[in-house]
Amino acid sequence: MTDRAIPGSSPPLALQTRDLGRQYGPVIAAEGVNLSVAPGETLALLGPSGSGKSTVLRLIAGLERPDAGQVMVSGREVTSLPPEARHLGLVFQDYALFPHLNVLGNVAYGPRRRGAARIQAEQQAREALQLVGLEALERRRTSELSGGQQQRVALARALAPGPPLLLLDEPLSNLDEQLRARLREDLRSLFGRLGTAVVIVTHDQREALALADRVALMRAGRVVQLGAAAEVFAAPVSAWAAEFLGQPNVFALPGQPGRAVMVPEQAVRLGEGPRWPVISRQRSERGQTLKVAHPLGDLTLHLSAREAAAFSGPELALDLDDAGLRELPDDRQQGGGQGTGPAGLTPL
Ligand SMILES: Nc1ncnc2c1ncn2[C@@H]1O[C@H](COP(=O)(O)OP(=O)(O)OP(=O)(O)O)[C@@H](O)[C@H]1O
């Protein structure tokens, strides 16, 4: 998949990868990965477990060497450089903080390593701690922090040297749902203020939609869709992509092998047309989740409390708005990206 062209006169892209590939024995972890991230832009690498997201991030970081392709950071080719020579901020899942250093010491570590004098490094560290709202805790030992606070220290540590590109691998994965939601908000506003380019790995669709300007959807080592976050979610390229992005109603088209149809809920008109049996009703946060036996397949519908009260019988009348349906290639049987072992990792 080709990313957009680089205009000649604009500032260099914060990141560009060209045909990046990495294989582990028979497993193709990344293949033909072309990404670009403009300064200040956030790109999410989204995909199921085993689809190659972390591999791509490690290749960008220099923690792994690619078998093929190139990595450019701020217009400079860095493919053969070690991580510390790439001037990147890294926050990985196991964000090990240094236990023998306090919060300030942890965050000042990066600038010190880059040659800053102690006073200057601590100044940069304090600015980074302020960005993540932890300036009051600079003297704390890291073992005396909550999980969310440790996560913020890790982020401040990555930000302190002022890297033009920040790489985050599932940065919210070890936190409970409430904290995740709060940090998601914080990160979004932080990215907006910083102007740093960000690549964030996530398998969580909501996180990608909340944080990223653009999304690269990965399956079996390949980028299968790349675009503005809202567009990717609204217009998935295939039945597999639609289901992974959370569309419950994707059905094989009868008599048309390899073709499927996606029925977005906006295309369902309740209370008109033929009546279909309701198979199940479940209470949800918003109202009710219904399953309706429709000739296309079992339709899952989310009704508000008011709609649920209005349509409470054993049957539901509904009509589909043809213009709102999307016909898609049905690639769901091709396997890959579910982390189910080599058989599930054949590239598309
Ligand atoms: N060091 C390694 N040795 C062998 N195989 C590896 C190695 N690292 C990754 N793989 C394999 O490469 C594939 C892609 O892994 P990767 O960790 O990049 O996926 P991911 O999308 O980040 O998954 P997750 O969301 O579970 O972290 C997987 O099949 C994985 O088992």
Residues whose N, C-alpha, C, O or C-beta is under 5 A from the ligand:
A	BS01	LIG	Y24 V27 A29 P48 S49 G50 S51 G52 K53 S54 T55 H203
